Amino acid sequence: MPRLEQRLEQKQILAPQQILQASLLQLPMANLEQKIVEELEINPVLEIAEPETNEPESEENSEPAEDEIDWDSILNDPDHYTAPNTYDASKEEIDMPIAQQSDFLEDLIKQLDLYDLSDWERTVTEEIIWNLDERGYLGTDIILIADRFETPLEKIEVLLKLVQRLDPKGIAARSLQECLTIQLEDQPDSLAHKIITECFDDFANRRFPAIMRSLSCTSAELTAATEIITALNPRPGEGRRSVANQVVVPDITIREHEGEWIIVSNDNWLPELHINHSYKMMLKEKHNPEVLQYVKQKIDSASWFIQAIQQRRRTMAAVMQAIIDRQPDFFNSDIRQLLPMKLQDIADEIKMDISTISRATRGKYVDAPFGIFELKSFFTEGIALQDGREISNQIIKDALREIIDKEDSNTPYNDEQIVGLLAQSGFPVARRTVAKYREQLKIPVARLRRKI
């Protein structure tokens, strides 16, 4: 016989308004336009606002304030009834040019549709995806996500494992070893899997004799396993974010006026939305409670959608202002001078969550007098100099590119020589750092740059 039991547990449930605001914030401008068109089609109470006229509005046609409507008394009044509403809203096709774009993160989120996730699980998995860095690794400590949702770490770990098995496998890994292990998990008994799980440090440092002794394998077996490992993808997020022939539509325009930067949301070409007055008036009339409930839900949904668009504008402007404040050299004198800056810096500055900053900067562009920049490009790692100063790694990348541009193509510099030249310029970096920056700049090794 089943027994009754009570359980007390904490669970954070995001309000529908918060989920809507997050989903609109992550959309680039062209996709936001498409989302508005879709919302106009599915919500009959939402419509495009007509241009304002100078004619005074009569009191009879004036729009009542929402706080004048007592929803509960209307919906719960049994006498408030007439015949069911037979209104059939005609759907007009809105001819608006929309650039179809596909974003890597959006593709990952769409894959979540294949899983039977609750609203809370869906929110957490999307949170994980929006915290991926440029390589496809999880860019924040998972315990911070657990703290934000006030959830035990074990529950977040389960959802992280789900994300890591999306395509491409290994996405959202927290280390190179974890990324490669996930890609080899369908070969648990293979030598390649044993090398990564048991002898990863030896493999990373190319201590092959130690691996052969530890795993009792031959040189031929090790060679075959190495070929399998080198065919894996160590950076599952790289090269997947941009879209071929993508048309960039800036989300923000900034212009300098009397020493101050003016920030303008570049969405004045989007339709202005409002709630149809007739539907609001229906709630003052006697109708079937089910009809009134439906109308109320649609009005609430339309109101949240309009508020979410307005919140998106405020958030984008706040993030842009914080970036300008933290990058004075870039915006006032030299666009090559970027200071080290992390997403967390902006999150602390404007008192928002780091995932919100990630949504507001990824795939969003600003139109400045000196060019168009992705907001994400203002965030760079820092390198400490010998004099104690910290500079952006972008400065070192520019210096590296300049060295290679000026080299003799008959005798190009190898990475060790570049390390020495950068040190002479006051940038002490390790050889592996030079190799990493060179790869990020898509510059081949010295032997491939040599002129034949």
PLY file of the C-alpha trace (Angstrom):
ply
format ascii 1.0
element vertex 452
property float x
property float y
property float z
element edge 451
property int vertex1
property int vertex2
end_header
0.00 0.00 0.00
1.54 3.35 -1.00
2.29 5.62 1.91
2.03 9.37 2.10
5.11 11.37 2.80
6.08 15.01 2.86
9.31 16.40 1.48
10.70 19.88 1.93
12.97 21.10 -0.84
14.12 24.41 -2.23
13.55 25.16 -5.89
13.99 28.42 -7.72
11.39 29.12 -10.38
12.00 31.99 -12.75
9.02 34.17 -13.55
7.77 34.08 -17.18
8.82 37.72 -17.51
12.42 36.85 -16.57
12.57 33.98 -19.05
11.16 36.21 -21.81
13.61 39.02 -21.03
16.56 36.60 -21.16
15.41 35.09 -24.47
14.99 38.50 -26.16
18.27 39.82 -24.79
20.25 37.02 -26.39
18.79 37.67 -29.87
20.77 39.77 -32.37
18.89 42.57 -34.07
17.77 40.68 -37.17
16.47 37.76 -35.10
14.69 40.19 -32.77
12.82 41.53 -35.77
11.75 37.99 -36.68
10.65 37.33 -33.10
8.46 40.46 -33.14
6.80 39.33 -36.36
6.12 35.89 -34.88
4.65 37.42 -31.73
2.37 39.67 -33.80
1.06 36.58 -35.59
0.28 34.50 -32.50
-1.00 37.19 -30.12
-4.13 38.95 -31.40
-4.04 41.71 -28.76
-0.58 42.86 -29.84
-0.42 45.24 -32.77
1.80 47.81 -34.42
1.23 51.28 -33.05
-0.07 53.80 -35.55
1.84 57.08 -35.96
0.69 59.66 -33.44
-1.59 62.47 -34.68
-2.09 65.95 -33.32
-5.85 65.46 -32.90
-6.90 65.44 -29.22
-8.19 62.10 -28.03
-11.77 62.11 -26.76
-12.50 60.96 -23.25
-14.73 58.22 -24.62
-11.88 56.68 -26.61
-9.14 57.30 -24.10
-7.29 54.16 -23.04
-7.82 53.19 -19.40
-4.86 52.47 -17.18
-4.21 48.82 -16.46
-4.38 49.35 -12.73
-8.03 50.44 -13.11
-9.03 46.90 -14.09
-9.80 44.49 -11.25
-8.97 41.19 -12.94
-10.08 38.93 -10.08
-13.50 40.51 -9.61
-14.21 40.30 -13.32
-13.11 36.68 -13.74
-14.80 35.45 -10.56
-18.14 37.22 -11.09
-20.70 34.53 -12.17
-23.11 37.22 -13.43
-20.48 38.68 -15.74
-21.51 36.66 -18.78
-22.82 37.00 -22.30
-22.73 34.73 -25.31
-19.25 33.39 -26.18
-17.11 35.75 -28.19
-17.14 34.90 -31.90
-14.40 37.35 -32.85
-12.09 35.87 -35.47
-8.98 38.01 -35.87
-7.72 38.05 -39.44
-4.02 37.56 -39.80
-2.41 40.04 -42.12
0.90 39.05 -43.67
3.56 41.52 -42.69
6.14 41.92 -45.41
9.36 42.68 -43.58
12.85 41.74 -44.77
14.49 39.39 -42.29
18.05 38.14 -42.53
18.10 34.45 -41.70
21.02 33.73 -39.41
22.18 30.72 -37.47
24.23 31.06 -34.33
26.24 28.26 -32.77
24.76 28.79 -29.31
21.23 28.94 -30.71
21.86 25.64 -32.50
22.96 24.09 -29.22
19.84 25.39 -27.48
17.62 23.95 -30.22
19.14 20.52 -29.56
17.64 20.69 -26.07
14.21 20.25 -27.69
15.10 16.58 -28.13
15.10 16.08 -24.35
12.14 16.02 -22.00
13.29 18.83 -19.71
11.25 20.72 -17.16
11.16 24.52 -17.36
13.73 24.73 -14.56
16.06 22.19 -16.21
15.74 23.98 -19.53
16.65 27.29 -17.88
19.75 25.80 -16.22
20.99 24.08 -19.39
20.58 27.30 -21.36
22.46 29.09 -18.59
25.35 26.64 -19.06
25.36 27.15 -22.82
25.38 30.94 -22.49
28.46 30.72 -20.29
30.61 29.00 -22.93
33.81 30.74 -23.96
35.17 31.11 -27.48
36.73 27.63 -27.40
33.47 26.02 -26.35
34.59 25.40 -22.76
32.50 26.32 -19.72
33.65 29.84 -18.94
32.47 30.00 -15.33
32.73 27.80 -12.27
29.75 25.47 -12.12
29.38 26.13 -8.40
28.44 29.74 -9.25
25.56 28.47 -11.37
24.49 26.20 -8.50
24.59 29.13 -6.11
22.56 31.32 -8.41
19.77 28.75 -8.63
20.15 27.76 -4.97
20.45 24.14 -6.07
22.78 21.32 -4.94
25.86 21.03 -7.12
24.98 17.41 -7.97
21.83 18.45 -9.83
23.74 20.99 -11.93
26.39 18.35 -12.69
23.71 16.09 -14.18
22.52 18.85 -16.53
26.11 19.76 -17.40
26.73 16.19 -18.53
23.67 16.44 -20.78
25.00 19.61 -22.42
28.44 18.03 -22.86
26.85 15.26 -24.97
25.26 17.67 -27.44
26.76 18.06 -30.89
29.71 18.62 -30.98
30.58 16.27 -28.13
32.86 17.76 -25.52
31.20 21.16 -25.55
31.00 22.82 -22.10
33.99 20.84 -20.85
35.94 22.36 -17.98
39.35 21.16 -19.09
41.08 19.68 -22.12
41.23 16.28 -20.42
37.48 16.29 -19.78
36.79 17.42 -23.36
38.83 14.55 -24.87
37.48 11.99 -22.39
33.89 12.79 -23.38
34.74 12.30 -27.06
36.29 8.90 -26.28
33.61 7.64 -23.88
32.15 5.33 -26.54
35.55 3.54 -26.54
35.98 2.94 -22.78
38.31 -0.02 -23.20
40.52 1.53 -25.88
44.14 2.46 -25.29
43.37 6.04 -26.33
40.77 6.34 -23.55
43.19 4.91 -20.98
45.91 7.34 -22.05
43.65 10.36 -21.56
42.11 9.20 -18.27
45.18 7.62 -16.66
48.27 9.19 -18.26
47.12 12.58 -19.45
50.05 14.55 -17.97
52.56 12.15 -19.52
50.81 12.42 -22.88
50.62 16.24 -22.73
54.36 16.37 -22.00
55.14 13.69 -24.60
56.62 11.28 -22.08
55.86 8.27 -24.27
58.22 5.77 -22.60
56.46 6.42 -19.27
53.08 5.75 -20.93
54.29 2.46 -22.42
55.57 1.33 -19.02
52.41 2.39 -17.21
49.92 0.85 -19.65
52.12 -2.04 -20.85
51.68 -1.20 -24.53
54.00 -1.39 -27.50
55.30 1.52 -29.53
53.04 0.56 -32.45
49.97 0.46 -30.21
50.87 3.83 -28.73
51.30 5.31 -32.19
47.86 4.08 -33.26
46.26 5.45 -30.09
48.02 8.79 -30.55
46.56 9.09 -34.05
43.07 8.59 -32.60
43.65 11.24 -29.92
45.08 13.82 -32.32
41.99 13.41 -34.53
39.76 14.61 -31.68
38.56 18.20 -31.42
40.28 19.99 -28.50
38.30 23.21 -29.06
34.73 22.26 -30.05
33.53 25.88 -30.06
36.14 27.44 -32.33
35.25 28.21 -35.92
31.53 27.65 -35.34
30.25 31.05 -34.23
30.35 33.05 -37.41
27.96 32.62 -40.30
29.08 32.82 -43.89
28.04 36.04 -45.62
26.46 37.27 -42.40
25.09 40.79 -42.58
25.97 42.66 -39.40
23.20 44.88 -38.06
24.55 46.98 -35.16
22.41 46.87 -32.03
23.81 50.15 -30.68
25.08 53.37 -32.20
27.42 55.64 -30.23
28.48 59.17 -31.11
30.58 61.68 -29.20
29.01 65.03 -28.31
30.85 67.67 -26.28
33.13 65.12 -24.68
30.34 62.68 -23.80
29.34 59.50 -25.56
25.68 59.33 -26.60
24.31 55.78 -26.71
21.34 55.12 -28.98
19.59 51.80 -29.49
19.65 51.06 -33.21
16.12 49.67 -33.38
14.08 52.65 -34.51
13.22 50.76 -37.70
11.53 48.01 -35.70
7.74 48.30 -35.33
6.52 49.99 -32.16
4.08 47.71 -30.36
1.09 48.35 -28.16
-1.96 46.50 -26.85
-5.17 46.74 -28.85
-7.63 49.01 -27.01
-10.65 46.89 -27.96
-9.38 43.88 -26.05
-8.85 45.96 -22.92
-12.42 47.21 -23.17
-13.69 43.62 -23.46
-12.65 43.09 -19.84
-15.12 45.81 -18.80
-17.98 44.03 -20.52
-19.92 40.89 -19.67
-18.40 37.84 -21.27
-17.85 34.18 -20.67
-15.22 33.83 -17.88
-13.19 31.53 -20.14
-13.11 34.24 -22.80
-12.07 36.83 -20.22
-9.37 34.50 -18.91
-8.03 34.03 -22.44
-8.04 37.78 -23.12
-6.29 38.50 -19.83
-3.57 35.93 -20.58
-2.98 37.44 -24.01
-2.86 40.98 -22.61
-0.39 39.89 -19.93
1.74 38.13 -22.54
1.72 41.21 -24.81
2.57 43.49 -21.88
5.49 41.29 -20.85
6.75 41.20 -24.44
6.71 45.00 -24.75
8.41 45.37 -21.36
11.05 42.78 -22.34
11.96 44.78 -25.46
12.25 47.95 -23.37
14.37 46.11 -20.79
16.61 44.85 -23.59
17.27 48.44 -24.65
18.08 49.50 -21.08
20.40 46.54 -20.51
22.28 47.04 -23.79
22.74 50.74 -23.02
23.95 50.02 -19.47
26.44 47.42 -20.69
27.73 49.74 -23.41
28.14 52.62 -20.95
30.07 50.39 -18.55
32.37 49.25 -21.37
33.05 52.86 -22.38
33.81 53.78 -18.76
36.29 50.92 -18.40
38.00 51.45 -21.77
38.75 55.22 -21.82
41.89 54.91 -23.95
40.10 52.93 -26.64
37.17 55.32 -26.98
39.04 58.60 -26.45
42.37 58.25 -28.15
43.73 54.97 -29.48
41.52 52.06 -30.56
44.52 49.74 -30.22
44.68 50.33 -26.46
42.36 47.83 -24.81
42.58 47.27 -21.07
42.09 43.76 -19.68
38.42 43.29 -18.90
36.24 40.32 -17.94
32.51 39.78 -18.13
32.45 39.70 -14.35
33.85 43.25 -14.26
30.84 44.60 -16.15
28.45 42.39 -14.18
29.75 43.87 -10.93
29.63 47.39 -12.36
25.95 47.35 -13.35
24.81 44.84 -10.69
23.68 42.13 -13.10
24.42 38.43 -13.44
27.39 37.42 -15.57
25.14 35.31 -17.82
23.10 38.45 -18.58
26.28 40.23 -19.67
27.18 37.25 -21.83
23.78 37.39 -23.53
24.05 41.16 -24.02
27.49 41.02 -25.65
27.59 37.84 -27.71
26.63 38.48 -31.32
25.81 42.15 -30.60
27.59 44.98 -32.42
28.15 48.67 -31.79
28.44 51.26 -34.56
31.15 53.72 -33.49
32.63 56.62 -35.49
35.81 54.59 -36.04
34.24 51.25 -36.97
31.79 48.49 -36.07
32.81 46.20 -33.21
31.32 43.15 -31.56
30.79 43.91 -27.88
32.49 40.63 -27.03
35.72 41.92 -28.59
36.18 44.44 -25.76
36.73 41.60 -23.29
40.32 40.37 -23.26
42.67 38.57 -20.92
45.42 40.43 -19.15
49.19 39.95 -19.24
51.30 41.21 -16.34
54.46 43.12 -17.32
57.69 43.26 -15.34
56.95 46.82 -14.18
53.69 45.65 -12.59
51.37 47.00 -15.29
48.72 44.76 -16.82
47.90 45.01 -20.51
45.44 43.31 -22.82
46.59 40.23 -24.71
45.23 41.92 -27.84
48.18 44.34 -27.70
50.58 41.39 -27.70
48.70 39.78 -30.58
49.04 43.00 -32.57
52.77 43.11 -31.78
53.14 39.47 -32.83
51.36 40.13 -36.12
53.55 43.16 -36.77
56.71 41.11 -36.19
55.59 38.44 -38.65
54.47 41.02 -41.22
57.98 42.54 -41.19
59.95 39.25 -41.17
62.08 38.05 -44.05
59.92 35.48 -45.85
63.07 33.57 -46.81
64.01 33.08 -43.15
60.82 33.48 -41.08
61.00 33.62 -37.30
60.21 30.53 -35.28
58.28 30.79 -32.03
61.44 30.95 -29.89
62.75 33.90 -31.91
59.38 35.66 -31.64
59.54 35.23 -27.85
62.87 37.07 -27.85
61.61 39.89 -30.07
58.50 40.37 -27.94
60.68 40.48 -24.81
62.76 43.25 -26.40
59.51 45.19 -26.88
58.67 44.76 -23.20
56.28 41.82 -23.56
57.70 38.80 -21.68
55.62 35.81 -22.76
56.26 32.07 -22.90
56.74 30.15 -26.13
53.47 28.23 -25.67
51.68 31.59 -25.32
53.16 32.75 -28.61
52.06 29.49 -30.24
48.52 29.93 -28.87
48.23 33.53 -30.06
49.69 32.62 -33.46
47.08 29.88 -33.88
44.29 32.28 -32.86
45.51 34.73 -35.50
45.47 31.90 -38.08
49.21 32.33 -38.72
51.01 29.10 -39.73
54.31 27.88 -38.28
57.61 29.22 -39.60
58.32 26.40 -42.06
54.96 27.00 -43.75
55.60 30.76 -43.99
58.94 30.28 -45.71
59.01 31.56 -49.28
59.88 28.89 -51.84
0 1
1 2
2 3
3 4
4 5
5 6
6 7
7 8
8 9
9 10
10 11
11 12
12 13
13 14
14 15
15 16
16 17
17 18
18 19
19 20
20 21
21 22
22 23
23 24
24 25
25 26
26 27
27 28
28 29
29 30
30 31
31 32
32 33
33 34
34 35
35 36
36 37
37 38
38 39
39 40
40 41
41 42
42 43
43 44
44 45
45 46
46 47
47 48
48 49
49 50
50 51
51 52
52 53
53 54
54 55
55 56
56 57
57 58
58 59
59 60
60 61
61 62
62 63
63 64
64 65
65 66
66 67
67 68
68 69
69 70
70 71
71 72
72 73
73 74
74 75
75 76
76 77
77 78
78 79
79 80
80 81
81 82
82 83
83 84
84 85
85 86
86 87
87 88
88 89
89 90
90 91
91 92
92 93
93 94
94 95
95 96
96 97
97 98
98 99
99 100
100 101
101 102
102 103
103 104
104 105
105 106
106 107
107 108
108 109
109 110
110 111
111 112
112 113
113 114
114 115
115 116
116 117
117 118
118 119
119 120
120 121
121 122
122 123
123 124
124 125
125 126
126 127
127 128
128 129
129 130
130 131
131 132
132 133
133 134
134 135
135 136
136 137
137 138
138 139
139 140
140 141
141 142
142 143
143 144
144 145
145 146
146 147
147 148
148 149
149 150
150 151
151 152
152 153
153 154
154 155
155 156
156 157
157 158
158 159
159 160
160 161
161 162
162 163
163 164
164 165
165 166
166 167
167 168
168 169
169 170
170 171
171 172
172 173
173 174
174 175
175 176
176 177
177 178
178 179
179 180
180 181
181 182
182 183
183 184
184 185
185 186
186 187
187 188
188 189
189 190
190 191
191 192
192 193
193 194
194 195
195 196
196 197
197 198
198 199
199 200
200 201
201 202
202 203
203 204
204 205
205 206
206 207
207 208
208 209
209 210
210 211
211 212
212 213
213 214
214 215
215 216
216 217
217 218
218 219
219 220
220 221
221 222
222 223
223 224
224 225
225 226
226 227
227 228
228 229
229 230
230 231
231 232
232 233
233 234
234 235
235 236
236 237
237 238
238 239
239 240
240 241
241 242
242 243
243 244
244 245
245 246
246 247
247 248
248 249
249 250
250 251
251 252
252 253
253 254
254 255
255 256
256 257
257 258
258 259
259 260
260 261
261 262
262 263
263 264
264 265
265 266
266 267
267 268
268 269
269 270
270 271
271 272
272 273
273 274
274 275
275 276
276 277
277 278
278 279
279 280
280 281
281 282
282 283
283 284
284 285
285 286
286 287
287 288
288 289
289 290
290 291
291 292
292 293
293 294
294 295
295 296
296 297
297 298
298 299
299 300
300 301
301 302
302 303
303 304
304 305
305 306
306 307
307 308
308 309
309 310
310 311
311 312
312 313
313 314
314 315
315 316
316 317
317 318
318 319
319 320
320 321
321 322
322 323
323 324
324 325
325 326
326 327
327 328
328 329
329 330
330 331
331 332
332 333
333 334
334 335
335 336
336 337
337 338
338 339
339 340
340 341
341 342
342 343
343 344
344 345
345 346
346 347
347 348
348 349
349 350
350 351
351 352
352 353
353 354
354 355
355 356
356 357
357 358
358 359
359 360
360 361
361 362
362 363
363 364
364 365
365 366
366 367
367 368
368 369
369 370
370 371
371 372
372 373
373 374
374 375
375 376
376 377
377 378
378 379
379 380
380 381
381 382
382 383
383 384
384 385
385 386
386 387
387 388
388 389
389 390
390 391
391 392
392 393
393 394
394 395
395 396
396 397
397 398
398 399
399 400
400 401
401 402
402 403
403 404
404 405
405 406
406 407
407 408
408 409
409 410
410 411
411 412
412 413
413 414
414 415
415 416
416 417
417 418
418 419
419 420
420 421
421 422
422 423
423 424
424 425
425 426
426 427
427 428
428 429
429 430
430 431
431 432
432 433
433 434
434 435
435 436
436 437
437 438
438 439
439 440
440 441
441 442
442 443
443 444
444 445
445 446
446 447
447 448
448 449
449 450
450 451
